[in-house]
Amino acid sequence: LVASGLPALPFTFGGFLPPKPGPRKKELAAAAGRDHTSVYFESPHRITRALAEATEILPKNARIAVCRELTKKFEEVFVGSPAEAAAKFGENTKGEITLVISPFG
């Protein structure tokens, strides 16, 4: 959460996003409706779909951080719009991923 640079307090930790599209979209819509930051884990096998759905559901001015391999040699923290994140992270994304979503810019 702190590494993302997005507002840290208050926040909601949702664990892993649901693997099925319907519940995942519902959870992303809940994050979009909050007035604070949401934090989720996501599988590298589902990150492409999750970010595509985030682009459809989250406000255009939302900020999303994709944090990969935190505290490891190849740590990466990307912060941008949902569309920018979806364009950057594709099917070949690897590692442990944490998504940090702020519904406002």
N, C-alpha and C positions, 0 to 999 in steps of 0.2 A: 504494500500500500504506500509506504513512504517513498520507495524507489520510483513510483509512477509520477510523483509530483502533483497528483490530483488531490483535491481536498480530502483530508484524512479523518476529520471528525464532523459529524457522525458518519458512520458507514454501516453497511449491512454485508455480512459474509454469508454467501449462499452455498458454499461447498462446490461440488461439481455441478455444472449445468446439466440438466436432464439429457440423456442420450437421444430420446425420441423427439422429432421436430415439434409436435404439438405442445408438449410440456415445456420444451426449451423456448419456444416463441412466447409462451405465457410468462415465463420467468424473465425474459428480456423485456417484455412489455411492463412487467412489474418494476424492473430497474429503471425504465424510461419514465415511469410515473412517480418515482421517488424524488425527494428534494435533497438527496444526499448520494454519496458514492456507494457503489456496489462492487463487491469483490467475488470472483468465481475462479475455480480451477477449470481447465478444459484439456481434453485429450488432443494430442497432435493429429490424431486420425479424424477428429471432428471439428478442428479449428476453422477450416475453410467454410464449412456449412454454418457454423455459429456466427462467423463474421459476416457472411452474406445475409443471414437473417437479421443481425444487428444493424446492418445498413438499411434494411427495409423498415425496421421497427423503431430504432432510436431516432431522436430528433437530429436533423442535419448538423446542428451546432454542438451535439454531444461530443465529449472527449472520451477516447478509449485508449487504455494502455495495454499493450501486449507485452508481458514480461516473460522471458524465456530463460531457463537454466539459471535462476537466481542463485547467487552465492557460489557459482561455479566458474570455471575458466572462460567459457564462452557466453557469459551472461549478456543478455540483450534486453533493453527496455525501449520500446517504441511507443510514442504518444502521438495521436492524431485523430482525425475524424473516423467514424466507422468505415466510410468508403476508402479512406487512405489505408487503414489497417487491413481491410479485405483485399486491397490491391497488393499489399506487401507480403502477406502470409498466405501461401498456397498449399497445395497437396504435399509438398516435400518438407514442410515445416516439421522439425523434430524437437524433442525435449519436453521438459515439464513446463506447462504454461499456466500463467495466472492472468486473468483478464480483470482490469479495473475500469469500471464504467462510471463516468460522471455525466448525468443527463443534461448538463448545461455546459456552455463553452467557457 
